[in-house]
Amino acid sequence: MDSLDFYVNQKRKNEDLLRIAQITQSKYKYIRLVAFVVALVIPFVVSDSVFVSALFFLLGISAFLFVVRRDILLDIRIAKIESLIEAATQEINAIETDQFPGRNGSCFSNRKHAYSSDLNIFGERSLYHFLNRTHTAAAEQLLANWLKAPASKAEIEKRQQAVRELVSKPELLIEIRSLAVLKNRNKEKNDLSGLDLKTDAFWPRLKIAFGYAVAFSLLNLVLIGTYFTGHLNYLFLLAAVGFNYVLFSSLYRKVTKQAEPVLGQSRDLCFFEDFIAVFEREQVQSQLLNDLAREFSAAGESGSVVISRIRKLLHRTDHRYNLALQLVLFSWCYADVAFLFDYWRVQRRYSGFLTRWLHAVAHLEVLSSFAVMQFNQSWLFPSISENPIQFVAEGLGHPLIPSAKRVVNDVRFDDRNRMLIVTGSNMSGKSTFLRSVGVNLVLALAGAPVCAAKFETGPFELMTYMVISDSLNENVSTFQAELLRIKQILDASRTKHNLFVLLDELLRGTNTTDRELGCKAIVRHIAHHQLFAVVATHDLSLANMEQQFPRQIRNAHFDIQIETGKMFFDYKLKSGVCQSFNASMLLKEIGLDLNDASGDASRN
């Protein structure tokens, strides 16, 4: 069964379950009504016996409460079923219409990064957008970090093993996706870093506040008892309780203000509780998944149970926002301080574990994102070599181009072929080829599958020069921006010997003569430092440098076919230098007469 069939079947199965659940829920409405009648109507109509009336009342109330509880549980089940349906629908849309369900990662964009801006790693319809199935802020940041820097060979292989195992568990993947869908629907926060506040400075103040709360609560209780025995005036009671509240309020406000980052987050913990519970039930084999799963039992008990306990304690502190409870209970009892004290006592005990669990959840989310991509696409896990002079790709395509439109190519680099100079006409596929190499290299070195039939690579560090623009905010012209990026590459080449460089149309911001001289100087520098590089250019003079460096440089090209005045591109990489160009034809199509030499001179 392919991925699309799996999601369609999951959607249909859960739609059937949803219909059954909704029918059951409608029956509960009638049962509640019957129970209500039994409890409140029949006892006064059927019998004059107090015993019989009380019996009917108790039976009716018991049945009513039982059905209400079952209805609440059914509501929870319906919400989970609906989230499974929505998760399956999102993946169907991702496969069929390229509608990516996750955030696009635009907040991680950095034009000064070595390659992320040129390769469209972040932003709308980017690689990050395509991959992302994470929910928490920590996981979103971790995914960005993995895409911005290569991992070691050992770490890549551990990630690949984990992703392979997750791919074999599609039901687990869709359940994880449904958790994120459900929590997004509930508008739960995805950043719980505040839960692990450093408590050294706060804990002493909270203990003092708790002591005062107990003392004032007992005093108020004595005052209330004295009032009910008739020994205290009502107005004096209100004045005494109000005076105690004023005395305590200053310390109370300081305590609650410092605790504000965690107050009101009880609902937000549901995702972590459910996510951890899912992995605690799952039997995993790969080293990385085992290591992460063991984190959830590092405290000596189930991580989901501890999270549940913390969530319930936080939920009790949420009662402080209830106006009725504030007036009736917390105005004299200060129970919310006791609730906060209970929470912080548990939080201090598990403080270090909370950080580890959030870290483990983030890793599992990112690995699950890679696994969903692989399950949807059925691509290849690349082979990572320690050999720094190896790069082989066959059937290489751009991951973000739909498979029906994707054209694949083969490319190979080794000790005798370190640089590829690619010439070609406009729109022939040069830039897309460079991005195909770069994006797949990013995926490979992050531990993800790649869009290729064969992919072997060494531990490269990637740098690019492709989309260079000016910056008004930074007062940087286009040519200055080009120079800054070139300097960044040249500086790195002097200290790093595993660079893989992608260069697209060098020095576009200067005149033809200087550009030719500068481009050749850059290519010579790369050749002398024996870097791996792909250089895309319209400048045929660069192709002549193969003669100067025959053991390092080779030429390849993308060409154009013209039939009955129409241009056709096959986007296939071919050996040698391009002999066909199309700029003149394109200029004629927009109305320029290239044969008119007189120009404006004839009109002066």
C-alpha positions as CSV (number, residue, x, y, z in Angstrom):
1,M,0.0,0.0,0.0
2,D,1.4,3.4,-1.0
3,S,1.2,6.4,1.2
4,L,-1.8,8.0,-0.6
5,D,-3.8,4.8,-0.2
6,F,-2.9,4.6,3.4
7,Y,-4.1,8.1,4.2
8,V,-7.3,7.6,2.2
9,N,-8.0,4.4,4.1
10,Q,-7.3,6.1,7.4
11,K,-9.6,8.9,6.6
12,R,-12.4,6.6,5.5
13,K,-12.0,4.4,8.6
14,N,-12.1,7.3,11.0
15,E,-15.0,8.9,9.2
16,D,-16.9,5.7,9.8
17,L,-15.9,5.7,13.5
18,L,-17.0,9.4,13.7
19,R,-20.4,8.6,12.3
20,I,-20.9,5.8,14.9
21,A,-19.7,8.1,17.7
22,Q,-22.0,10.9,16.6
23,I,-25.0,8.5,16.5
24,T,-24.1,7.3,20.0
25,Q,-23.8,10.9,21.2
26,S,-27.3,11.7,19.9
27,K,-28.7,8.7,21.9
28,Y,-27.0,10.1,25.0
29,K,-29.2,13.2,24.7
30,Y,-32.4,11.1,25.0
31,I,-31.0,9.0,27.8
32,R,-30.1,12.2,29.8
33,L,-33.6,13.5,29.3
34,V,-35.1,10.2,30.5
35,A,-32.8,10.2,33.5
36,F,-33.8,13.8,34.3
37,V,-37.5,12.8,34.2
38,V,-36.8,9.8,36.4
39,A,-35.0,12.0,38.9
40,L,-37.2,15.0,39.1
41,V,-40.6,14.2,37.8
42,I,-41.5,10.6,38.6
43,P,-40.8,10.8,42.3
44,F,-43.6,13.4,42.7
45,V,-46.1,11.7,40.4
46,V,-45.8,7.9,40.8
47,S,-45.7,7.5,44.5
48,D,-46.5,9.2,47.8
49,S,-43.9,7.2,49.6
50,V,-40.8,9.2,50.6
51,F,-38.7,6.0,50.3
52,V,-39.8,5.2,46.7
53,S,-39.5,8.9,45.7
54,A,-36.0,9.0,47.1
55,L,-35.1,5.8,45.3
56,F,-36.3,7.1,41.9
57,F,-34.4,10.4,42.6
58,L,-31.2,8.6,43.4
59,L,-31.5,6.2,40.4
60,G,-32.3,9.1,38.0
61,I,-29.5,11.3,39.3
62,S,-27.0,8.4,39.2
63,A,-28.0,7.6,35.6
64,F,-27.9,11.2,34.6
65,L,-24.4,11.7,36.0
66,F,-23.2,8.4,34.4
67,V,-24.4,9.5,31.0
68,V,-22.9,13.0,31.4
69,R,-19.5,11.4,32.1
70,R,-19.8,9.0,29.2
71,D,-20.8,12.0,27.0
72,I,-17.7,14.0,28.1
73,L,-15.5,11.0,27.3
74,L,-17.2,10.6,24.0
75,D,-16.6,14.3,23.2
76,I,-12.9,13.6,23.8
77,R,-13.0,10.6,21.6
78,I,-14.8,12.5,18.8
79,A,-12.2,15.3,19.0
80,K,-9.4,12.7,18.6
81,I,-11.2,11.0,15.6
82,E,-11.7,14.4,14.0
83,S,-8.0,15.2,14.4
84,L,-7.0,11.9,12.8
85,I,-9.3,12.7,9.9
86,E,-7.8,16.2,9.5
87,A,-4.2,14.9,9.8
88,A,-4.9,12.3,7.0
89,T,-6.6,15.0,4.9
90,Q,-3.6,17.3,5.3
91,E,-1.2,14.6,4.1
92,I,-3.4,13.8,1.2
93,N,-3.4,17.5,0.2
94,A,0.4,17.6,0.7
95,I,0.8,14.7,-1.8
96,E,-1.8,15.7,-4.3
97,T,-1.7,19.5,-4.3
98,D,1.5,20.5,-2.5
99,Q,-0.3,22.2,0.3
100,F,2.2,22.0,3.2
101,P,0.5,21.8,6.6
102,G,3.3,23.1,8.9
103,R,4.8,26.5,9.5
104,N,7.2,27.8,6.8
105,G,10.1,28.7,9.1
106,S,10.4,32.3,7.7
107,C,11.5,33.4,11.1
108,F,14.7,31.4,10.7
109,S,15.6,33.2,7.4
110,N,19.1,34.8,7.4
111,R,20.5,36.2,4.2
112,K,24.0,36.1,5.6
113,H,23.9,32.3,6.2
114,A,26.2,30.3,4.0
115,Y,23.4,28.7,1.9
116,S,19.9,28.9,3.4
117,S,18.8,32.0,1.5
118,D,20.1,30.9,-1.9
119,L,18.6,27.4,-1.6
120,N,15.2,28.5,-0.3
121,I,15.6,26.6,2.9
122,F,13.2,28.8,4.9
123,G,10.0,30.7,3.9
124,E,6.9,30.1,1.9
125,R,7.0,26.8,-0.1
126,S,10.6,26.3,1.1
127,L,12.4,23.0,2.1
128,Y,11.5,23.7,5.7
129,H,7.9,24.3,4.8
130,F,7.9,21.0,2.8
131,L,9.4,19.0,5.7
132,N,7.9,20.6,8.8
133,R,5.4,18.5,10.8
134,T,6.5,19.8,14.2
135,H,4.3,21.4,16.7
136,T,6.5,22.7,19.6
137,A,8.7,25.8,19.3
138,A,11.7,23.7,20.5
139,A,11.2,21.2,17.6
140,E,10.8,24.0,15.0
141,Q,14.1,25.5,16.2
142,L,15.7,22.1,16.1
143,L,14.6,21.4,12.6
144,A,16.0,24.7,11.5
145,N,19.3,24.0,13.2
146,W,19.6,20.6,11.5
147,L,19.0,22.2,8.1
148,K,21.5,25.0,8.7
149,A,24.5,22.9,9.8
150,P,25.8,19.4,8.8
151,A,25.8,16.6,11.4
152,S,28.7,14.1,11.9
153,K,28.6,10.8,10.0
154,A,27.8,8.9,13.2
155,E,24.9,11.2,14.0
156,I,23.6,11.1,10.5
157,E,23.5,7.3,10.5
158,K,21.7,7.2,13.9
159,R,19.1,9.6,12.5
160,Q,18.7,7.5,9.4
161,Q,18.1,4.4,11.5
162,A,15.5,6.2,13.6
163,V,13.7,7.5,10.5
164,R,13.7,4.1,8.8
165,E,12.0,2.6,11.9
166,L,9.4,5.4,12.1
167,V,8.6,5.0,8.4
168,S,7.7,1.4,9.2
169,K,5.1,2.6,11.7
170,P,2.7,4.8,9.7
171,E,-0.1,4.4,12.3
172,L,2.3,5.9,14.8
173,L,3.1,8.8,12.5
174,I,-0.5,9.6,11.8
175,E,-1.3,9.5,15.5
176,I,1.6,12.0,16.2
177,R,0.3,14.2,13.4
178,S,-3.2,14.1,14.9
179,L,-1.9,15.2,18.3
180,A,-0.5,18.4,16.7
181,V,-3.7,19.0,14.8
182,L,-5.7,18.6,18.0
183,K,-3.5,20.9,20.0
184,N,-3.5,23.6,17.2
185,R,-7.3,23.4,17.2
186,N,-7.4,23.9,20.9
187,K,-5.0,26.9,20.4
188,E,-2.5,25.5,22.8
189,K,0.9,27.2,23.1
190,N,3.8,25.4,21.5
191,D,6.5,26.9,23.8
192,L,6.7,25.6,27.3
193,S,10.2,26.6,28.2
194,G,8.8,28.7,31.0
195,L,7.7,25.6,32.8
196,D,11.3,24.9,33.8
197,L,11.9,28.2,35.5
198,K,15.0,28.5,37.8
199,T,13.4,28.3,41.2
200,D,16.4,29.1,43.5
201,A,15.4,32.7,44.0
202,F,11.6,32.1,43.9
203,W,11.3,29.1,46.2
204,P,12.2,31.0,49.5
205,R,9.7,33.7,48.8
206,L,7.0,31.2,47.9
207,K,7.6,29.3,51.2
208,I,7.2,32.5,53.1
209,A,4.0,33.3,51.2
210,F,2.7,29.8,51.9
211,G,3.4,30.2,55.6
212,Y,1.6,33.5,55.7
213,A,-1.3,32.0,53.7
214,V,-1.7,29.2,56.2
215,A,-1.6,31.6,59.1
216,F,-4.0,34.1,57.7
217,S,-6.4,31.4,56.5
218,L,-6.5,29.8,60.0
219,L,-7.0,33.3,61.5
220,N,-9.9,34.0,59.1
221,L,-11.3,30.5,59.8
222,V,-11.3,31.3,63.6
223,L,-13.0,34.6,62.9
224,I,-15.7,33.0,60.8
225,G,-16.2,30.3,63.5
226,T,-16.5,33.0,66.1
227,Y,-19.1,34.9,64.0
228,F,-21.3,31.8,63.7
229,T,-21.2,31.1,67.4
230,G,-22.6,34.6,67.9
231,H,-19.6,36.2,69.5
232,L,-18.5,38.4,66.6
233,N,-20.3,41.2,64.7
234,Y,-20.8,40.7,60.9
235,L,-19.2,44.1,60.1
236,F,-16.2,43.4,62.3
237,L,-15.8,40.0,60.6
238,L,-15.7,41.7,57.1
239,A,-13.3,44.3,58.4
240,A,-10.9,41.8,59.9
241,V,-10.9,39.5,56.9
242,G,-10.4,42.5,54.6
243,F,-7.6,43.8,56.7
244,N,-5.8,40.4,56.6
245,Y,-6.3,40.4,52.8
246,V,-4.7,43.8,52.4
247,L,-1.7,42.8,54.6
248,F,-1.1,39.7,52.5
249,S,-1.9,41.1,49.1
250,S,1.5,42.8,48.5
251,L,3.4,39.5,49.0
252,Y,0.7,37.6,47.1
253,R,1.1,39.9,44.0
254,K,4.9,39.5,44.0
255,V,4.6,35.7,44.2
256,T,2.0,35.4,41.4
257,K,3.8,37.9,39.2
258,Q,7.0,35.8,39.3
259,A,5.0,32.7,38.7
260,E,3.1,34.2,35.8
261,P,5.1,32.4,33.0
262,V,3.7,29.1,34.0
263,L,0.2,30.1,35.3
264,G,-2.5,29.3,32.8
265,Q,-0.5,26.6,30.9
266,S,-2.2,23.5,32.2
267,R,-4.0,22.9,28.8
268,D,-0.7,23.5,27.0
269,L,0.8,20.4,28.7
270,C,-1.7,18.1,27.1
271,F,0.3,17.7,23.9
272,F,3.5,16.7,25.8
273,E,1.5,14.3,28.0
274,D,-0.1,12.6,25.1
275,F,3.0,12.6,22.9
276,I,5.1,11.0,25.6
277,A,2.4,8.5,26.4
278,V,2.4,7.4,22.7
279,F,6.1,6.7,22.7
280,E,6.0,5.0,26.1
281,R,3.6,2.5,24.6
282,E,5.7,2.0,21.5
283,Q,8.4,-0.7,21.3
284,V,11.4,0.9,19.5
285,Q,14.6,-0.8,18.3
286,S,17.0,1.9,16.8
287,Q,19.6,3.4,19.0
288,L,18.5,7.0,18.8
289,L,14.8,6.2,19.4
290,N,15.8,4.0,22.3
291,D,17.9,6.7,23.8
292,L,15.1,9.3,23.5
293,A,12.5,6.9,24.9
294,R,14.7,6.2,27.9
295,E,14.6,9.9,28.7
296,F,11.0,9.6,29.6
297,S,11.7,7.1,32.4
298,A,14.8,8.8,33.7
299,A,13.0,10.2,36.7
300,G,12.2,6.6,37.9
301,E,8.6,6.8,36.8
302,S,6.6,7.4,33.6
303,G,7.2,10.8,32.1
304,S,3.6,11.1,30.9
305,V,2.4,10.3,34.5
306,V,4.7,13.1,35.9
307,I,3.5,15.5,33.2
308,S,-0.1,14.6,34.0
309,R,0.5,15.3,37.7
310,I,2.1,18.7,36.9
311,R,-0.8,19.5,34.5
312,K,-3.4,18.8,37.1
313,L,-1.5,20.9,39.7
314,L,-1.3,23.8,37.2
315,H,-5.0,23.3,36.5
316,R,-5.7,23.9,40.2
317,T,-3.8,27.2,40.1
318,D,-6.0,28.2,37.1
319,H,-8.9,28.5,39.6
320,R,-7.5,31.8,40.7
321,Y,-9.0,33.3,37.5
322,N,-12.5,32.2,38.5
323,L,-14.3,35.2,40.0
324,A,-16.8,33.2,42.0
325,L,-14.0,31.2,43.7
326,Q,-12.1,34.4,44.3
327,L,-15.0,35.9,46.2
328,V,-16.3,32.8,48.0
329,L,-13.0,31.0,48.8
330,F,-9.7,32.7,47.9
331,S,-10.7,36.0,49.5
332,W,-10.3,34.4,53.0
333,C,-8.7,31.0,52.5
334,Y,-5.8,31.8,50.0
335,A,-6.0,28.2,48.7
336,D,-4.5,29.3,45.4
337,V,-1.2,30.0,47.1
338,A,-1.3,26.4,48.5
339,F,-2.0,25.1,45.0
340,L,1.0,27.1,43.7
341,F,3.1,25.8,46.5
342,D,2.2,22.2,45.6
343,Y,3.0,22.8,42.0
344,W,6.4,24.3,42.7
345,R,7.3,21.5,45.1
346,V,6.8,19.0,42.3
347,Q,8.4,21.3,39.7
348,R,11.5,21.6,41.8
349,R,11.7,17.8,42.0
350,Y,11.4,17.3,38.3
351,S,13.0,20.5,37.1
352,G,16.0,18.9,35.3
353,F,13.8,16.2,33.8
354,L,11.4,18.6,32.3
355,T,14.1,20.1,30.2
356,R,15.3,16.7,29.1
357,W,11.7,15.6,28.2
358,L,11.0,18.7,26.2
359,H,14.4,18.2,24.4
360,A,13.5,14.5,23.6
361,V,10.0,15.4,22.4
362,A,11.6,18.0,20.0
363,H,14.0,15.4,18.6
364,L,11.2,12.9,18.1
365,E,9.1,15.5,16.3
366,V,11.9,16.4,13.9
367,L,12.6,12.7,13.2
368,S,8.9,12.1,12.6
369,S,8.9,15.0,10.1
370,F,11.7,13.3,8.2
371,A,9.8,10.0,8.4
372,V,6.5,11.5,7.1
373,M,8.5,12.9,4.2
374,Q,10.0,9.5,3.4
375,F,6.7,7.7,3.8
376,N,5.0,10.1,1.4
377,Q,7.8,10.2,-1.2
378,S,9.7,6.8,-0.9
379,W,13.0,8.4,-1.6
380,L,16.6,7.2,-0.8
381,F,18.6,7.2,2.3
382,P,22.0,8.5,1.2
383,S,25.3,6.8,1.9
384,I,27.6,9.0,4.0
385,S,31.4,8.4,3.5
386,E,34.3,9.6,5.6
387,N,36.0,10.2,2.3
388,P,36.1,14.0,1.8
389,I,36.5,13.7,-2.0
390,Q,33.4,11.7,-2.9
391,F,30.1,12.9,-4.3
392,V,28.0,10.7,-6.6
393,A,24.3,11.3,-7.4
394,E,22.2,9.5,-9.9
395,G,18.6,10.3,-10.8
396,L,19.0,13.6,-8.8
397,G,16.0,15.8,-8.8
398,H,14.8,18.9,-6.9
399,P,12.6,17.8,-3.9
400,L,10.2,20.7,-4.2
401,I,9.3,20.0,-7.9
402,P,6.4,17.7,-8.3
403,S,7.4,14.2,-9.5
404,A,5.3,14.5,-12.7
405,K,7.3,17.6,-13.7
406,R,10.7,16.7,-12.1
407,V,13.6,16.1,-14.5
408,V,16.5,14.2,-12.9
409,N,20.2,14.2,-13.7
410,D,23.4,12.4,-12.8
411,V,26.5,14.0,-11.5
412,R,29.8,12.8,-10.1
413,F,32.8,14.4,-8.4
414,D,36.0,12.8,-7.3
415,D,39.7,13.5,-7.0
416,R,40.1,14.1,-10.8
417,N,36.8,15.9,-11.2
418,R,36.4,18.5,-8.5
419,M,34.8,21.3,-10.4
420,L,31.9,21.4,-12.9
421,I,31.5,24.5,-15.1
422,V,27.9,24.5,-16.4
423,T,27.0,26.6,-19.4
424,G,23.7,27.0,-21.0
425,S,21.0,29.2,-22.4
426,N,18.5,31.2,-20.3
427,M,15.8,29.1,-18.6
428,S,17.6,25.9,-19.5
429,G,17.8,24.5,-16.0
430,K,21.3,25.6,-14.7
431,S,20.0,27.3,-11.5
432,T,17.6,24.5,-10.7
433,F,20.4,22.0,-11.1
434,L,22.5,23.9,-8.7
435,R,19.7,24.0,-6.2
436,S,19.0,20.3,-6.7
437,V,22.6,19.5,-5.7
438,G,22.5,21.9,-2.8
439,V,19.1,21.0,-1.3
440,N,19.7,17.3,-1.5
441,L,23.2,17.8,0.1
442,V,21.5,19.7,3.0
443,L,19.0,16.8,3.4
444,A,21.7,14.2,3.3
445,L,23.9,15.9,5.9
446,A,20.8,16.5,8.2
447,G,20.1,12.8,8.3
448,A,17.1,12.9,6.0
449,P,16.3,11.0,2.7
450,V,17.2,12.6,-0.6
451,C,15.4,12.9,-3.9
452,A,17.7,10.6,-5.9
453,A,18.2,7.0,-7.1
454,K,21.7,6.9,-5.8
455,F,23.5,9.4,-3.5
456,E,26.9,9.1,-1.9
457,T,28.6,12.0,-0.3
458,G,31.5,12.9,2.0
459,P,31.2,15.2,5.0
460,F,31.1,18.5,3.1
461,E,30.4,22.0,4.3
462,L,28.1,23.8,1.8
463,M,28.5,27.4,0.7
464,T,26.6,29.1,-2.1
465,Y,26.6,32.3,-4.3
466,M,23.3,32.4,-6.2
467,V,20.7,35.1,-5.2
468,I,22.7,38.2,-4.4
469,S,20.9,41.5,-3.9
470,D,21.4,45.0,-2.4
471,S,20.2,46.1,1.0
472,L,19.0,49.6,1.5
473,N,18.8,49.1,5.3
474,E,22.4,48.0,5.4
475,N,23.5,50.5,2.7
476,V,25.0,47.7,0.7
477,S,24.9,47.8,-3.2
478,T,24.5,44.6,-5.3
479,F,28.2,44.5,-6.2
480,Q,29.3,45.1,-2.7
481,A,27.0,42.3,-1.5
482,E,28.6,40.0,-4.2
483,L,32.1,40.9,-2.9
484,L,31.1,40.2,0.7
485,R,29.8,36.7,-0.3
486,I,32.9,36.0,-2.4
487,K,35.1,37.1,0.5
488,Q,33.2,34.8,2.8
489,I,33.8,31.8,0.5
490,L,37.5,32.7,-0.1
491,D,38.2,33.1,3.6
492,A,36.5,29.7,4.3
493,S,38.5,28.0,1.5
494,R,41.8,28.9,3.3
495,T,40.9,27.0,6.5
496,K,38.4,24.4,5.4
497,H,39.3,21.6,2.9
498,N,35.8,20.0,2.7
499,L,33.9,22.9,1.2
500,F,31.3,22.3,-1.5
501,V,30.6,25.5,-3.4
502,L,27.7,26.4,-5.7
503,L,28.2,29.5,-7.8
504,D,25.6,30.9,-10.1
505,E,26.5,33.8,-12.5
506,L,29.4,35.4,-10.7
507,L,29.8,39.2,-10.5
508,R,26.6,40.3,-12.2
509,G,27.0,43.8,-10.8
510,T,30.0,45.0,-12.8
511,N,31.1,45.5,-16.4
512,T,31.9,42.7,-18.8
513,T,35.7,43.1,-18.8
514,D,36.0,43.1,-15.0
515,R,33.5,40.3,-14.6
516,E,35.5,38.0,-16.9
517,L,38.8,38.8,-15.1
518,G,37.2,38.4,-11.7
519,C,35.4,35.1,-12.6
520,K,38.5,33.5,-13.9
521,A,40.4,34.6,-10.7
522,I,37.7,33.1,-8.5
523,V,37.7,29.8,-10.5
524,R,41.5,29.6,-10.3
525,H,41.4,30.2,-6.5
526,I,38.9,27.3,-6.2
527,A,41.0,25.1,-8.4
528,H,44.2,25.8,-6.5
529,H,42.5,25.1,-3.1
530,Q,41.0,21.9,-4.6
531,L,37.5,22.7,-3.5
532,F,34.4,20.9,-4.9
533,A,32.3,23.3,-6.9
534,V,29.6,23.7,-9.5
535,V,29.8,27.0,-11.5
536,A,26.9,28.0,-13.6
537,T,27.6,30.7,-16.2
538,H,26.7,32.3,-19.6
539,D,30.4,33.2,-20.0
540,L,31.9,30.8,-22.5
541,S,35.4,32.0,-21.7
542,L,35.2,30.3,-18.3
543,A,34.7,27.0,-20.1
544,N,38.2,27.4,-21.6
545,M,39.6,26.9,-18.1
546,E,39.2,23.2,-18.4
547,Q,42.3,23.3,-20.6
548,Q,44.2,25.0,-17.8
549,F,43.0,22.6,-15.1
550,P,42.3,19.4,-17.0
551,R,42.6,17.2,-13.9
552,Q,40.1,19.2,-11.9
553,I,37.7,21.0,-14.2
554,R,35.2,19.6,-16.7
555,N,32.5,21.2,-18.7
556,A,28.8,20.4,-18.9
557,H,25.8,22.2,-20.3
558,F,22.1,22.5,-20.7
559,D,21.0,23.2,-24.2
560,I,17.9,24.4,-26.1
561,Q,16.1,22.8,-29.1
562,I,14.3,25.1,-31.6
563,E,11.6,23.6,-33.8
564,T,9.5,25.8,-36.1
565,G,10.5,28.9,-34.3
566,K,9.6,27.4,-30.9
567,M,12.0,26.8,-28.0
568,F,12.1,23.5,-26.1
569,F,14.1,22.5,-23.1
570,D,14.8,19.0,-21.9
571,Y,16.6,20.1,-18.7
572,K,19.1,17.2,-19.1
573,L,22.8,17.8,-18.2
574,K,25.1,17.0,-21.1
575,S,28.9,16.9,-21.4
576,G,30.8,19.7,-23.1
577,V,30.2,23.4,-23.7
578,C,26.8,24.8,-24.7
579,Q,26.6,25.9,-28.3
580,S,23.0,27.2,-28.4
581,F,21.7,30.3,-26.7
582,N,18.3,32.0,-26.7
583,A,18.7,35.5,-25.4
584,S,18.3,37.1,-28.9
585,M,15.2,35.1,-29.5
586,L,13.7,36.1,-26.2
587,L,14.5,39.8,-26.7
588,K,12.8,39.6,-30.2
589,E,9.7,38.1,-28.6
590,I,9.3,41.2,-26.4
591,G,9.5,43.5,-29.3
592,L,13.2,44.5,-29.6
593,D,14.7,44.8,-33.1
594,L,18.3,43.5,-32.7
595,N,19.1,44.3,-36.4
596,D,18.3,48.0,-36.1
597,A,21.7,49.6,-35.6
598,S,20.6,53.1,-36.0
599,G,18.7,53.3,-32.7
600,D,18.1,56.7,-31.3
601,A,21.0,58.2,-33.3
602,S,18.9,58.5,-36.4
603,R,16.4,60.6,-34.5
604,N,19.0,63.1,-33.0
